[in-house]
Amino acid sequence: MWKVACVTGLNRARVQDLSSGSPRRLQGLKGQVSINVGIQEKRSVPLSEEEKEIQGLRNELQTLTEENQSMLEAVKQVREEEANVKKEIEAKREMPRGEICAVV
C-alpha cells in the first residue's frame, strides 16, 4: 500500500491511498505532514508529464535565481570600485598644486 501526503492548507492534509484511489482528509496537522510516507515510497510513484514539467521549471527558476544573485554581487563590487575611483579623483583634485602627494 503506497501513500502520498499533500499539504492543502495550514491545518489540513490529504492522504491518497494509491492502491484504492480513495483520498482522506486529516485535520489538525498544523502544516506538519508526518504520516508514514517514506522518501523511498514517495519517489517510487512515477511523476506525470505535468509534474515533470513543473519540476523542470522549478529547477530552472533555482538556477536563474542563483545566477541573478551572482550578478547582483558583481554589480555591487563594480559600484564599490567605482566609488573608490571617484574618491581618488576628488582627492587628487583637492591637492594643492606644486606638491607631491600620494593617495593611499
C-alpha positions as a printed Julia matrix, in Angstrom:
104×3 Matrix{Float64}:
  0.0    0.0     0.0
  1.52   3.31   -1.12
  0.51   6.6     0.42
  1.28  10.14   -0.66
  0.64  13.13    1.6
 -0.11  16.56    0.16
 -0.42  19.68    2.3
 -3.57  21.52    1.27
 -3.57  24.21    3.96
 -2.02  25.08    7.29
 -4.37  22.81    9.19
 -5.21  20.12    6.63
 -3.52  17.46    4.58
 -4.82  14.99    2.05
 -3.62  11.41    2.1
 -4.02   9.47   -1.1
 -4.02   5.69   -0.83
 -2.74   4.78   -4.28
 -3.88   1.18   -4.11
 -7.55   2.09   -3.74
 -7.51   5.68   -5.04
 -9.6    7.0    -2.12
 -8.48  10.31   -0.56
 -8.98  11.0     3.16
 -8.71  14.4     4.82
 -6.87  14.78    8.11
 -7.5   17.77   10.37
 -5.15  19.44   12.85
 -1.77  18.75   11.28
 -0.76  22.43   11.57
  1.38  22.28    8.43
  3.33  19.22    9.57
  2.93  16.1     7.48
  4.39  13.27    9.5
  2.37  10.43    8.08
  4.24   7.22    7.39
  5.36   8.28    3.94
  8.95   7.28    3.41
 11.12   9.05    0.86
 11.62   5.79   -0.98
  7.87   5.16   -1.15
  7.16   8.7    -2.31
  9.75   8.54   -5.09
  8.52   5.2    -6.37
  5.36   6.91   -7.62
  6.06   7.99  -11.22
  5.68  11.68  -11.99
  3.15  12.76  -14.56
  4.31  14.81  -17.54
  2.86  17.94  -15.94
  4.73  17.24  -12.67
  7.96  16.67  -14.62
  7.47  19.99  -16.41
  6.79  21.76  -13.1
  9.93  20.21  -11.57
 11.95  21.31  -14.6
 10.61  24.85  -14.27
 11.45  24.87  -10.55
 15.0   23.76  -11.33
 15.31  26.46  -13.99
 13.97  29.08  -11.57
 16.51  27.99   -8.94
 19.34  28.25  -11.48
 18.2   31.7   -12.63
 17.88  32.85   -9.01
 21.45  31.75   -8.28
 22.74  33.44  -11.45
 20.82  36.61  -10.55
 22.38  36.63   -7.07
 25.87  36.27   -8.59
 25.2   39.16  -10.98
 23.9   41.37   -8.17
 27.06  40.71   -6.16
 29.22  41.52   -9.2
 27.33  44.79   -9.74
 27.81  45.64   -6.06
 31.58  45.1    -6.37
 31.78  47.24   -9.52
 29.86  50.06   -7.81
 32.16  49.9    -4.79
 35.23  50.08   -7.06
 33.65  52.96   -8.98
 33.01  54.85   -5.74
 36.63  54.31   -4.67
 37.93  55.63   -8.01
 35.7   58.71   -7.7
 37.07  59.35   -4.21
 40.63  59.09   -5.52
 39.87  61.54   -8.34
 38.27  64.01   -5.9
 41.23  63.69   -3.54
 43.65  64.44   -6.4
 41.6   67.5    -7.43
 41.71  68.87   -3.9
 45.5   68.53   -3.6
 47.45  71.77   -3.6
 49.27  72.4    -6.89
 53.01  72.0    -6.88
 53.15  69.5    -4.03
 53.82  65.81   -4.43
 51.2   63.76   -2.62
 50.27  60.11   -2.64
 46.75  58.87   -2.3
 46.69  55.73   -0.23
